[in-house]
Amino acid sequence: MAKKVTKEMTIYEVLCLAPDNENVAQVFFDMGMHCLGCPISRGETVEEAAAAHGNDVDELVNKLNAVID
C-alpha cells in the first residue's frame, strides 16, 4: 500500500514519496504552485503552501494522492 499524502507533510516529503513520478510535480504546477525547487519547500507543509497560493488544501491532497496511487 502506497503512503498517503497528508496536509502536514512538507512539499519535499511529498516529492520524495514518488521521486520518479512526474505527475506529482504536475499537480503542484497545475495549481499554480511552482515552488518545488524553492528552499522553503523543504520546510513548508502542504497546508502552508496551499494557503500561501490560495488553494484548497483538501483538493490538493486528494489530487496528489490520486497520482501517487
All heavy atoms as TSV, in Angstrom:
chain	resi	resn	atom	element	x	y	z
A	1	MET	N	N	0.850	-1.191	0.000
A	1	MET	CA	C	0.000	0.000	0.000
A	1	MET	C	C	0.886	1.241	0.000
A	1	MET	O	O	1.821	1.361	0.783
A	1	MET	CB	C	-0.899	-0.023	1.227
A	1	MET	CG	C	-1.862	1.105	1.323
A	1	MET	SD	S	-2.918	0.881	2.789
A	1	MET	CE	C	-4.087	2.123	2.471
A	2	ALA	N	N	0.589	2.156	-0.891
A	2	ALA	CA	C	1.377	3.376	-1.006
A	2	ALA	C	C	1.095	4.299	0.180
A	2	ALA	O	O	-0.001	4.323	0.716
A	2	ALA	CB	C	1.022	4.097	-2.304
A	3	LYS	N	N	2.110	5.029	0.561
A	3	LYS	CA	C	1.949	6.008	1.618
A	3	LYS	C	C	1.066	7.141	1.103
A	3	LYS	O	O	1.134	7.517	-0.054
A	3	LYS	CB	C	3.320	6.543	2.045
A	3	LYS	CG	C	3.256	7.434	3.245
A	3	LYS	CD	C	4.635	7.769	3.764
A	3	LYS	CE	C	4.502	8.658	4.986
A	3	LYS	NZ	N	5.790	9.055	5.523
A	4	LYS	N	N	0.247	7.681	1.969
A	4	LYS	CA	C	-0.674	8.752	1.592
A	4	LYS	C	C	-0.103	10.120	1.941
A	4	LYS	O	O	0.557	10.298	2.963
A	4	LYS	CB	C	-2.013	8.577	2.318
A	4	LYS	CG	C	-2.773	7.355	1.897
A	4	LYS	CD	C	-3.293	7.534	0.505
A	4	LYS	CE	C	-4.172	6.365	0.099
A	4	LYS	NZ	N	-4.612	6.454	-1.259
A	5	VAL	N	N	-0.401	11.075	1.089
A	5	VAL	CA	C	-0.043	12.464	1.332
A	5	VAL	C	C	-0.999	13.024	2.377
A	5	VAL	O	O	-2.198	12.759	2.339
A	5	VAL	CB	C	-0.150	13.287	0.031
A	5	VAL	CG1	C	0.089	14.764	0.305
A	5	VAL	CG2	C	0.808	12.764	-1.020
A	6	THR	N	N	-0.445	13.783	3.307
A	6	THR	CA	C	-1.254	14.490	4.290
A	6	THR	C	C	-0.896	15.967	4.222
A	6	THR	O	O	0.182	16.336	3.738
A	6	THR	CB	C	-1.019	13.980	5.725
A	6	THR	OG1	O	0.327	14.313	6.122
A	6	THR	CG2	C	-1.250	12.481	5.828
A	7	LYS	N	N	-1.775	16.800	4.738
A	7	LYS	CA	C	-1.529	18.239	4.694
A	7	LYS	C	C	-0.395	18.658	5.622
A	7	LYS	O	O	0.157	19.739	5.479
A	7	LYS	CB	C	-2.807	19.015	4.992
A	7	LYS	CG	C	-3.394	18.783	6.354
A	7	LYS	CD	C	-4.715	19.520	6.491
A	7	LYS	CE	C	-5.340	19.265	7.844
A	7	LYS	NZ	N	-6.633	19.960	7.957
A	8	GLU	N	N	-0.029	17.773	6.554
A	8	GLU	CA	C	1.065	18.086	7.486
A	8	GLU	C	C	2.443	17.793	6.898
A	8	GLU	O	O	3.457	18.224	7.461
A	8	GLU	CB	C	0.897	17.290	8.785
A	8	GLU	CG	C	-0.334	17.658	9.592
A	8	GLU	CD	C	-1.607	16.972	9.121
A	8	GLU	OE1	O	-1.540	15.960	8.406
A	8	GLU	OE2	O	-2.690	17.471	9.462
A	9	MET	N	N	2.499	17.082	5.787
A	9	MET	CA	C	3.787	16.750	5.164
A	9	MET	C	C	4.369	17.992	4.494
A	9	MET	O	O	3.631	18.870	4.048
A	9	MET	CB	C	3.600	15.664	4.111
A	9	MET	CG	C	3.135	14.343	4.680
A	9	MET	SD	S	2.748	13.151	3.380
A	9	MET	CE	C	4.400	12.558	3.037
A	10	THR	N	N	5.687	18.027	4.406
A	10	THR	CA	C	6.320	19.105	3.653
A	10	THR	C	C	6.238	18.772	2.167
A	10	THR	O	O	6.049	17.616	1.774
A	10	THR	CB	C	7.795	19.296	4.038
A	10	THR	OG1	O	8.528	18.127	3.670
A	10	THR	CG2	C	7.964	19.597	5.518
A	11	ILE	N	N	6.387	19.793	1.350
A	11	ILE	CA	C	6.402	19.583	-0.102
A	11	ILE	C	C	7.528	18.620	-0.452
A	11	ILE	O	O	7.358	17.718	-1.271
A	11	ILE	CB	C	6.564	20.922	-0.836
A	11	ILE	CG1	C	5.337	21.794	-0.601
A	11	ILE	CG2	C	6.786	20.703	-2.330
A	11	ILE	CD1	C	5.474	23.203	-1.099
A	12	TYR	N	N	8.655	18.784	0.184
A	12	TYR	CA	C	9.804	17.896	-0.057
A	12	TYR	C	C	9.449	16.442	0.245
A	12	TYR	O	O	9.782	15.543	-0.530
A	12	TYR	CB	C	10.991	18.362	0.791
A	12	TYR	CG	C	12.204	17.483	0.655
A	12	TYR	CD1	C	12.985	17.536	-0.486
A	12	TYR	CD2	C	12.563	16.599	1.672
A	12	TYR	CE1	C	14.101	16.727	-0.619
A	12	TYR	CE2	C	13.675	15.787	1.542
A	12	TYR	CZ	C	14.433	15.859	0.396
A	12	TYR	OH	O	15.534	15.052	0.262
A	13	GLU	N	N	8.773	16.197	1.346
A	13	GLU	CA	C	8.372	14.831	1.705
A	13	GLU	C	C	7.428	14.237	0.661
A	13	GLU	O	O	7.541	13.061	0.313
A	13	GLU	CB	C	7.704	14.804	3.077
A	13	GLU	CG	C	8.649	15.062	4.224
A	13	GLU	CD	C	7.942	15.237	5.554
A	13	GLU	OE1	O	6.828	15.815	5.604
A	13	GLU	OE2	O	8.518	14.783	6.559
A	14	VAL	N	N	6.530	15.066	0.156
A	14	VAL	CA	C	5.605	14.588	-0.875
A	14	VAL	C	C	6.375	14.197	-2.129
A	14	VAL	O	O	6.146	13.131	-2.708
A	14	VAL	CB	C	4.535	15.657	-1.209
A	14	VAL	CG1	C	3.696	15.234	-2.397
A	14	VAL	CG2	C	3.668	15.929	0.003
A	15	LEU	N	N	7.300	15.033	-2.545
A	15	LEU	CA	C	8.092	14.730	-3.735
A	15	LEU	C	C	8.926	13.470	-3.556
A	15	LEU	O	O	9.142	12.725	-4.511
A	15	LEU	CB	C	8.987	15.919	-4.095
A	15	LEU	CG	C	8.255	17.182	-4.526
A	15	LEU	CD1	C	9.237	18.334	-4.667
A	15	LEU	CD2	C	7.494	16.952	-5.823
A	16	CYS	N	N	9.360	13.203	-2.340
A	16	CYS	CA	C	10.168	12.006	-2.058
A	16	CYS	C	C	9.329	10.725	-2.051
A	16	CYS	O	O	9.889	9.634	-2.183
A	16	CYS	CB	C	10.887	12.153	-0.718
A	16	CYS	SG	S	12.238	13.336	-0.771
A	17	LEU	N	N	8.013	10.841	-1.913
A	17	LEU	CA	C	7.155	9.654	-1.922
A	17	LEU	C	C	7.219	8.928	-3.256
A	17	LEU	O	O	7.143	7.709	-3.311
A	17	LEU	CB	C	5.693	10.033	-1.647
A	17	LEU	CG	C	5.323	10.376	-0.227
A	17	LEU	CD1	C	3.841	10.750	-0.167
A	17	LEU	CD2	C	5.594	9.220	0.710
A	18	ALA	N	N	7.312	9.684	-4.327
A	18	ALA	CA	C	7.325	9.107	-5.669
A	18	ALA	C	C	8.281	9.921	-6.543
A	18	ALA	O	O	7.854	10.670	-7.422
A	18	ALA	CB	C	5.927	9.098	-6.250
A	19	PRO	N	N	9.569	9.794	-6.296
A	19	PRO	CA	C	10.538	10.671	-6.962
A	19	PRO	C	C	10.574	10.556	-8.482
A	19	PRO	O	O	10.985	11.494	-9.159
A	19	PRO	CB	C	11.878	10.264	-6.337
A	19	PRO	CG	C	11.646	8.906	-5.781
A	19	PRO	CD	C	10.207	8.845	-5.401
A	20	ASP	N	N	10.154	9.438	-9.034
A	20	ASP	CA	C	10.174	9.266	-10.489
A	20	ASP	C	C	8.822	9.546	-11.136
A	20	ASP	O	O	8.653	9.375	-12.338
A	20	ASP	CB	C	10.618	7.840	-10.834
A	20	ASP	CG	C	12.050	7.576	-10.382
A	20	ASP	OD1	O	12.880	8.500	-10.458
A	20	ASP	OD2	O	12.332	6.446	-9.944
A	21	ASN	N	N	7.850	9.979	-10.346
A	21	ASN	CA	C	6.501	10.228	-10.833
A	21	ASN	C	C	6.346	11.715	-11.140
A	21	ASN	O	O	6.130	12.521	-10.240
A	21	ASN	CB	C	5.474	9.765	-9.799
A	21	ASN	CG	C	4.052	9.873	-10.278
A	21	ASN	OD1	O	3.747	10.611	-11.195
A	21	ASN	ND2	N	3.166	9.133	-9.626
A	22	GLU	N	N	6.459	12.065	-12.424
A	22	GLU	CA	C	6.357	13.472	-12.829
A	22	GLU	C	C	4.969	14.049	-12.579
A	22	GLU	O	O	4.799	15.266	-12.520
A	22	GLU	CB	C	6.717	13.612	-14.300
A	22	GLU	CG	C	8.155	13.261	-14.596
A	22	GLU	CD	C	8.479	13.278	-16.081
A	22	GLU	OE1	O	7.622	13.683	-16.897
A	22	GLU	OE2	O	9.591	12.879	-16.423
A	23	ASN	N	N	3.971	13.195	-12.417
A	23	ASN	CA	C	2.611	13.667	-12.190
A	23	ASN	C	C	2.466	14.372	-10.847
A	23	ASN	O	O	1.603	15.234	-10.696
A	23	ASN	CB	C	1.616	12.515	-12.282
A	23	ASN	CG	C	1.530	11.957	-13.685
A	23	ASN	OD1	O	1.601	12.684	-14.659
A	23	ASN	ND2	N	1.405	10.648	-13.786
A	24	VAL	N	N	3.307	14.013	-9.886
A	24	VAL	CA	C	3.248	14.658	-8.571
A	24	VAL	C	C	3.595	16.142	-8.724
A	24	VAL	O	O	2.852	17.012	-8.266
A	24	VAL	CB	C	4.180	13.959	-7.559
A	24	VAL	CG1	C	4.200	14.707	-6.241
A	24	VAL	CG2	C	3.757	12.509	-7.350
A	25	ALA	N	N	4.703	16.424	-9.375
A	25	ALA	CA	C	5.085	17.818	-9.602
A	25	ALA	C	C	4.044	18.530	-10.446
A	25	ALA	O	O	3.732	19.705	-10.197
A	25	ALA	CB	C	6.452	17.880	-10.277
A	26	GLN	N	N	3.465	17.832	-11.414
A	26	GLN	CA	C	2.476	18.454	-12.294
A	26	GLN	C	C	1.239	18.914	-11.523
A	26	GLN	O	O	0.651	19.944	-11.849
A	26	GLN	CB	C	2.081	17.489	-13.423
A	26	GLN	CG	C	1.294	18.157	-14.515
A	26	GLN	CD	C	2.096	19.262	-15.216
A	26	GLN	OE1	O	3.234	19.077	-15.614
A	26	GLN	NE2	N	1.487	20.432	-15.351
A	27	VAL	N	N	0.851	18.162	-10.495
A	27	VAL	CA	C	-0.289	18.579	-9.668
A	27	VAL	C	C	0.006	19.942	-9.041
A	27	VAL	O	O	-0.828	20.854	-9.083
A	27	VAL	CB	C	-0.617	17.537	-8.574
A	27	VAL	CG1	C	-1.609	18.099	-7.558
A	27	VAL	CG2	C	-1.159	16.262	-9.196
A	28	PHE	N	N	1.198	20.087	-8.483
A	28	PHE	CA	C	1.572	21.378	-7.895
A	28	PHE	C	C	1.559	22.474	-8.958
A	28	PHE	O	O	1.005	23.558	-8.747
A	28	PHE	CB	C	2.949	21.297	-7.244
A	28	PHE	CG	C	2.990	20.567	-5.935
A	28	PHE	CD1	C	3.570	19.311	-5.837
A	28	PHE	CD2	C	2.465	21.137	-4.782
A	28	PHE	CE1	C	3.624	18.638	-4.620
A	28	PHE	CE2	C	2.510	20.484	-3.563
A	28	PHE	CZ	C	3.093	19.230	-3.488
A	29	PHE	N	N	2.174	22.193	-10.119
A	29	PHE	CA	C	2.234	23.191	-11.191
A	29	PHE	C	C	0.841	23.590	-11.668
A	29	PHE	O	O	0.567	24.769	-11.882
A	29	PHE	CB	C	3.042	22.670	-12.383
A	29	PHE	CG	C	4.501	22.467	-12.101
A	29	PHE	CD1	C	5.204	21.468	-12.753
A	29	PHE	CD2	C	5.194	23.255	-11.192
A	29	PHE	CE1	C	6.552	21.268	-12.516
A	29	PHE	CE2	C	6.544	23.067	-10.941
A	29	PHE	CZ	C	7.230	22.073	-11.613
A	30	ASP	N	N	-0.042	22.602	-11.840
A	30	ASP	CA	C	-1.398	22.881	-12.315
A	30	ASP	C	C	-2.192	23.763	-11.352
A	30	ASP	O	O	-3.118	24.448	-11.765
A	30	ASP	CB	C	-2.167	21.582	-12.554
A	30	ASP	CG	C	-1.672	20.808	-13.761
A	30	ASP	OD1	O	-0.887	21.369	-14.563
A	30	ASP	OD2	O	-2.048	19.625	-13.905
A	31	MET	N	N	-1.811	23.739	-10.093
A	31	MET	CA	C	-2.494	24.561	-9.096
A	31	MET	C	C	-1.759	25.884	-8.849
A	31	MET	O	O	-2.021	26.592	-7.880
A	31	MET	CB	C	-2.688	23.776	-7.806
A	31	MET	CG	C	-3.651	22.596	-8.018
A	31	MET	SD	S	-4.164	21.762	-6.516
A	31	MET	CE	C	-5.358	22.933	-5.852
A	32	GLY	N	N	-0.815	26.200	-9.745
A	32	GLY	CA	C	-0.105	27.478	-9.669
A	32	GLY	C	C	0.991	27.515	-8.631
A	32	GLY	O	O	1.436	28.588	-8.228
A	33	MET	N	N	1.421	26.334	-8.207
A	33	MET	CA	C	2.448	26.253	-7.171
A	33	MET	C	C	3.762	25.808	-7.827
A	33	MET	O	O	3.985	24.633	-8.049
A	33	MET	CB	C	1.998	25.260	-6.093
A	33	MET	CG	C	0.672	25.648	-5.472
A	33	MET	SD	S	-0.011	24.392	-4.403
A	33	MET	CE	C	1.086	24.520	-3.006
A	34	HIS	N	N	4.610	26.779	-8.124
A	34	HIS	CA	C	5.862	26.496	-8.822
A	34	HIS	C	C	7.054	26.563	-7.875
A	34	HIS	O	O	8.170	26.850	-8.277
A	34	HIS	CB	C	6.035	27.490	-9.976
A	34	HIS	CG	C	4.911	27.426	-10.945
A	34	HIS	ND1	N	3.951	28.407	-11.031
A	34	HIS	CD2	C	4.559	26.478	-11.834
A	34	HIS	CE1	C	3.069	28.076	-11.941
A	34	HIS	NE2	N	3.411	26.903	-12.453
A	35	CYS	N	N	6.808	26.252	-6.620
A	35	CYS	CA	C	7.818	26.428	-5.575
A	35	CYS	C	C	8.592	25.142	-5.267
A	35	CYS	O	O	9.258	25.050	-4.246
A	35	CYS	CB	C	7.143	26.930	-4.302
A	35	CYS	SG	S	5.738	25.929	-3.786
A	36	LEU	N	N	8.538	24.165	-6.139
A	36	LEU	CA	C	9.136	22.869	-5.823
A	36	LEU	C	C	10.645	22.930	-5.628
A	36	LEU	O	O	11.193	22.177	-4.846
A	36	LEU	CB	C	8.777	21.854	-6.912
A	36	LEU	CG	C	7.284	21.697	-7.181
A	36	LEU	CD1	C	7.045	20.601	-8.203
A	36	LEU	CD2	C	6.508	21.438	-5.912
A	37	GLY	N	N	11.312	23.811	-6.338
A	37	GLY	CA	C	12.757	23.933	-6.194
A	37	GLY	C	C	13.172	24.983	-5.177
A	37	GLY	O	O	14.351	25.153	-4.895
A	38	CYS	N	N	12.214	25.651	-4.612
A	38	CYS	CA	C	12.473	26.705	-3.642
A	38	CYS	C	C	12.982	26.096	-2.331
A	38	CYS	O	O	12.461	25.067	-1.884
A	38	CYS	CB	C	11.183	27.478	-3.399
A	38	CYS	SG	S	11.285	28.718	-2.106
A	39	PRO	N	N	13.966	26.707	-1.700
A	39	PRO	CA	C	14.461	26.169	-0.425
A	39	PRO	C	C	13.375	26.065	0.653
A	39	PRO	O	O	13.442	25.203	1.518
A	39	PRO	CB	C	15.538	27.180	-0.006
A	39	PRO	CG	C	15.940	27.868	-1.249
A	39	PRO	CD	C	14.741	27.866	-2.151
A	40	ILE	N	N	12.371	26.899	0.568
A	40	ILE	CA	C	11.290	26.869	1.552
A	40	ILE	C	C	10.516	25.556	1.472
A	40	ILE	O	O	9.967	25.085	2.466
A	40	ILE	CB	C	10.360	28.087	1.367
A	40	ILE	CG1	C	11.115	29.370	1.712
A	40	ILE	CG2	C	9.093	27.970	2.211
A	40	ILE	CD1	C	10.370	30.642	1.388
A	41	SER	N	N	10.488	24.920	0.301
A	41	SER	CA	C	9.704	23.699	0.122
A	41	SER	C	C	10.164	22.558	1.024
A	41	SER	O	O	9.409	21.639	1.297
A	41	SER	CB	C	9.734	23.240	-1.337
A	41	SER	OG	O	11.004	22.740	-1.693
A	42	ARG	N	N	11.378	22.631	1.505
A	42	ARG	CA	C	11.869	21.583	2.409
A	42	ARG	C	C	11.242	21.678	3.790
A	42	ARG	O	O	11.198	20.695	4.522
A	42	ARG	CB	C	13.390	21.637	2.533
A	42	ARG	CG	C	14.071	21.132	1.294
A	42	ARG	CD	C	15.512	20.795	1.617
A	42	ARG	NE	N	16.146	20.185	0.466
A	42	ARG	CZ	C	16.469	18.910	0.417
A	42	ARG	NH1	N	16.204	18.123	1.411
A	42	ARG	NH2	N	17.053	18.427	-0.648
A	43	GLY	N	N	10.742	22.849	4.160
A	43	GLY	CA	C	10.171	23.011	5.487
A	43	GLY	C	C	8.714	23.448	5.497
A	43	GLY	O	O	8.078	23.448	6.538
A	44	GLU	N	N	8.192	23.808	4.324
A	44	GLU	CA	C	6.813	24.280	4.240
A	44	GLU	C	C	5.868	23.091	4.054
A	44	GLU	O	O	6.086	22.240	3.204
A	44	GLU	CB	C	6.674	25.241	3.060
A	44	GLU	CG	C	5.328	25.915	2.980
A	44	GLU	CD	C	5.291	26.975	1.903
A	44	GLU	OE1	O	5.782	26.740	0.785
A	44	GLU	OE2	O	4.763	28.066	2.186
A	45	THR	N	N	4.821	23.059	4.852
A	45	THR	CA	C	3.866	21.962	4.730
A	45	THR	C	C	2.963	22.184	3.518
A	45	THR	O	O	2.847	23.300	3.005
A	45	THR	CB	C	2.979	21.830	5.980
A	45	THR	OG1	O	2.140	22.986	6.074
A	45	THR	CG2	C	3.794	21.626	7.238
A	46	VAL	N	N	2.323	21.112	3.099
A	46	VAL	CA	C	1.362	21.196	2.005
A	46	VAL	C	C	0.266	22.200	2.365
A	46	VAL	O	O	-0.139	23.013	1.538
A	46	VAL	CB	C	0.770	19.796	1.700
A	46	VAL	CG1	C	-0.374	19.879	0.724
A	46	VAL	CG2	C	1.865	18.865	1.185
A	47	GLU	N	N	-0.169	22.168	3.606
A	47	GLU	CA	C	-1.214	23.091	4.055
A	47	GLU	C	C	-0.744	24.541	3.981
A	47	GLU	O	O	-1.475	25.423	3.514
A	47	GLU	CB	C	-1.643	22.745	5.479
A	47	GLU	CG	C	-2.786	23.582	5.981
A	47	GLU	CD	C	-3.322	23.090	7.314
A	47	GLU	OE1	O	-2.544	22.600	8.159
A	47	GLU	OE2	O	-4.546	23.200	7.500
A	48	GLU	N	N	0.460	24.814	4.435
A	48	GLU	CA	C	1.000	26.175	4.394
A	48	GLU	C	C	1.158	26.658	2.952
A	48	GLU	O	O	0.831	27.800	2.635
A	48	GLU	CB	C	2.346	26.234	5.111
A	48	GLU	CG	C	2.248	26.022	6.604
A	48	GLU	CD	C	3.599	25.768	7.271
A	48	GLU	OE1	O	4.551	25.304	6.596
A	48	GLU	OE2	O	3.675	26.017	8.486
A	49	ALA	N	N	1.651	25.780	2.091
A	49	ALA	CA	C	1.849	26.147	0.690
A	49	ALA	C	C	0.517	26.405	0.001
A	49	ALA	O	O	0.379	27.365	-0.765
A	49	ALA	CB	C	2.619	25.051	-0.034
A	50	ALA	N	N	-0.463	25.557	0.269
A	50	ALA	CA	C	-1.788	25.749	-0.326
A	50	ALA	C	C	-2.376	27.091	0.097
A	50	ALA	O	O	-2.900	27.837	-0.733
A	50	ALA	CB	C	-2.719	24.602	0.069
A	51	ALA	N	N	-2.258	27.407	1.381
A	51	ALA	CA	C	-2.787	28.675	1.890
A	51	ALA	C	C	-2.063	29.867	1.256
A	51	ALA	O	O	-2.694	30.852	0.869
A	51	ALA	CB	C	-2.670	28.726	3.407
A	52	ALA	N	N	-0.760	29.764	1.128
A	52	ALA	CA	C	0.031	30.856	0.562
A	52	ALA	C	C	-0.326	31.121	-0.895
A	52	ALA	O	O	-0.200	32.251	-1.378
A	52	ALA	CB	C	1.519	30.548	0.688
A	53	HIS	N	N	-0.791	30.075	-1.596
A	53	HIS	CA	C	-1.115	30.203	-3.014
A	53	HIS	C	C	-2.625	30.267	-3.273
A	53	HIS	O	O	-3.059	30.227	-4.420
A	53	HIS	CB	C	-0.498	29.047	-3.804
A	53	HIS	CG	C	0.992	29.121	-3.860
A	53	HIS	ND1	N	1.662	29.872	-4.793
A	53	HIS	CD2	C	1.948	28.559	-3.076
A	53	HIS	CE1	C	2.966	29.764	-4.584
A	53	HIS	NE2	N	3.170	28.985	-3.549
A	54	GLY	N	N	-3.411	30.338	-2.197
A	54	GLY	CA	C	-4.858	30.461	-2.344
A	54	GLY	C	C	-5.553	29.206	-2.841
A	54	GLY	O	O	-6.580	29.292	-3.501
A	55	ASN	N	N	-4.982	28.044	-2.532
A	55	ASN	CA	C	-5.563	26.770	-2.960
A	55	ASN	C	C	-6.226	26.051	-1.792
A	55	ASN	O	O	-5.825	26.215	-0.644
A	55	ASN	CB	C	-4.481	25.864	-3.551
A	55	ASN	CG	C	-3.977	26.364	-4.875
A	55	ASN	OD1	O	-4.747	26.669	-5.768
A	55	ASN	ND2	N	-2.660	26.474	-5.016
A	56	ASP	N	N	-7.207	25.235	-2.120
A	56	ASP	CA	C	-7.874	24.403	-1.128
A	56	ASP	C	C	-6.968	23.212	-0.811
A	56	ASP	O	O	-6.625	22.432	-1.707
A	56	ASP	CB	C	-9.217	23.917	-1.681
A	56	ASP	CG	C	-9.935	23.036	-0.697
A	56	ASP	OD1	O	-10.668	23.569	0.154
A	56	ASP	OD2	O	-9.747	21.805	-0.781
A	57	VAL	N	N	-6.569	23.078	0.440
A	57	VAL	CA	C	-5.623	22.031	0.822
A	57	VAL	C	C	-6.199	20.637	0.618
A	57	VAL	O	O	-5.479	19.722	0.208
A	57	VAL	CB	C	-5.096	22.235	2.264
A	57	VAL	CG1	C	-6.189	21.996	3.293
A	57	VAL	CG2	C	-3.909	21.320	2.527
A	58	ASP	N	N	-7.476	20.455	0.881
A	58	ASP	CA	C	-8.071	19.128	0.705
A	58	ASP	C	C	-8.088	18.719	-0.759
A	58	ASP	O	O	-7.828	17.560	-1.095
A	58	ASP	CB	C	-9.480	19.090	1.301
A	58	ASP	CG	C	-9.460	19.246	2.814
A	58	ASP	OD1	O	-8.534	18.704	3.463
A	58	ASP	OD2	O	-10.351	19.918	3.359
A	59	GLU	N	N	-8.376	19.661	-1.640
A	59	GLU	CA	C	-8.343	19.380	-3.075
A	59	GLU	C	C	-6.934	19.004	-3.507
A	59	GLU	O	O	-6.731	18.039	-4.252
A	59	GLU	CB	C	-8.821	20.605	-3.862
A	59	GLU	CG	C	-8.767	20.415	-5.364
A	59	GLU	CD	C	-9.127	21.685	-6.139
A	59	GLU	OE1	O	-9.422	22.727	-5.522
A	59	GLU	OE2	O	-9.107	21.605	-7.373
A	60	LEU	N	N	-5.951	19.743	-3.022
A	60	LEU	CA	C	-4.557	19.464	-3.358
A	60	LEU	C	C	-4.147	18.080	-2.873
A	60	LEU	O	O	-3.568	17.292	-3.630
A	60	LEU	CB	C	-3.640	20.540	-2.751
A	60	LEU	CG	C	-2.142	20.352	-2.929
A	60	LEU	CD1	C	-1.753	20.250	-4.389
A	60	LEU	CD2	C	-1.389	21.488	-2.235
A	61	VAL	N	N	-4.449	17.760	-1.631
A	61	VAL	CA	C	-4.091	16.446	-1.069
A	61	VAL	C	C	-4.761	15.330	-1.859
A	61	VAL	O	O	-4.129	14.312	-2.180
A	61	VAL	CB	C	-4.450	16.381	0.438
A	61	VAL	CG1	C	-4.375	14.964	0.957
A	61	VAL	CG2	C	-3.519	17.290	1.238
A	62	ASN	N	N	-6.032	15.506	-2.190
A	62	ASN	CA	C	-6.741	14.486	-2.961
A	62	ASN	C	C	-6.126	14.262	-4.325
A	62	ASN	O	O	-5.975	13.123	-4.783
A	62	ASN	CB	C	-8.221	14.842	-3.098
A	62	ASN	CG	C	-8.977	14.711	-1.798
A	62	ASN	OD1	O	-8.578	13.980	-0.898
A	62	ASN	ND2	N	-10.082	15.434	-1.688
A	63	LYS	N	N	-5.762	15.343	-5.003
A	63	LYS	CA	C	-5.142	15.237	-6.324
A	63	LYS	C	C	-3.780	14.563	-6.228
A	63	LYS	O	O	-3.424	13.748	-7.087
A	63	LYS	CB	C	-5.020	16.611	-6.979
A	63	LYS	CG	C	-6.328	17.169	-7.456
A	63	LYS	CD	C	-6.154	18.512	-8.126
A	63	LYS	CE	C	-7.475	18.998	-8.696
A	63	LYS	NZ	N	-7.324	20.252	-9.447
A	64	LEU	N	N	-3.006	14.901	-5.207
A	64	LEU	CA	C	-1.695	14.280	-5.040
A	64	LEU	C	C	-1.832	12.785	-4.765
A	64	LEU	O	O	-1.119	11.964	-5.352
A	64	LEU	CB	C	-0.926	14.966	-3.905
A	64	LEU	CG	C	-0.439	16.378	-4.215
A	64	LEU	CD1	C	0.023	17.073	-2.945
A	64	LEU	CD2	C	0.682	16.338	-5.246
A	65	ASN	N	N	-2.745	12.427	-3.893
A	65	ASN	CA	C	-2.942	11.000	-3.587
A	65	ASN	C	C	-3.436	10.241	-4.811
A	65	ASN	O	O	-3.065	9.081	-5.002
A	65	ASN	CB	C	-3.891	10.829	-2.401
A	65	ASN	CG	C	-3.176	11.048	-1.095
A	65	ASN	OD1	O	-2.058	10.591	-0.903
A	65	ASN	ND2	N	-3.805	11.757	-0.189
A	66	ALA	N	N	-4.222	10.885	-5.655
A	66	ALA	CA	C	-4.726	10.207	-6.859
A	66	ALA	C	C	-3.599	9.850	-7.820
A	66	ALA	O	O	-3.641	8.791	-8.448
A	66	ALA	CB	C	-5.761	11.093	-7.557
A	67	VAL	N	N	-2.578	10.706	-7.914
A	67	VAL	CA	C	-1.485	10.403	-8.853
A	67	VAL	C	C	-0.419	9.516	-8.245
A	67	VAL	O	O	0.362	8.907	-8.963
A	67	VAL	CB	C	-0.842	11.683	-9.458
A	67	VAL	CG1	C	-1.861	12.478	-10.244
A	67	VAL	CG2	C	-0.155	12.524	-8.411
A	68	ILE	N	N	-0.386	9.422	-6.933
A	68	ILE	CA	C	0.600	8.559	-6.275
A	68	ILE	C	C	0.135	7.116	-6.236
A	68	ILE	O	O	0.923	6.195	-6.317
A	68	ILE	CB	C	0.941	9.092	-4.871
A	68	ILE	CG1	C	1.799	10.347	-5.002
A	68	ILE	CG2	C	1.677	8.043	-4.038
A	68	ILE	CD1	C	2.148	11.022	-3.724
A	69	ASP	N	N	-1.172	6.906	-6.143
A	69	ASP	CA	C	-1.712	5.529	-6.094
A	69	ASP	C	C	-1.371	4.742	-7.328
A	69	ASP	O	O	-1.339	5.161	-8.394
A	69	ASP	CB	C	-3.228	5.556	-5.929
A	69	ASP	CG	C	-3.599	5.752	-4.460
A	69	ASP	OD1	O	-2.743	5.552	-3.578
A	69	ASP	OD2	O	-4.767	6.107	-4.204
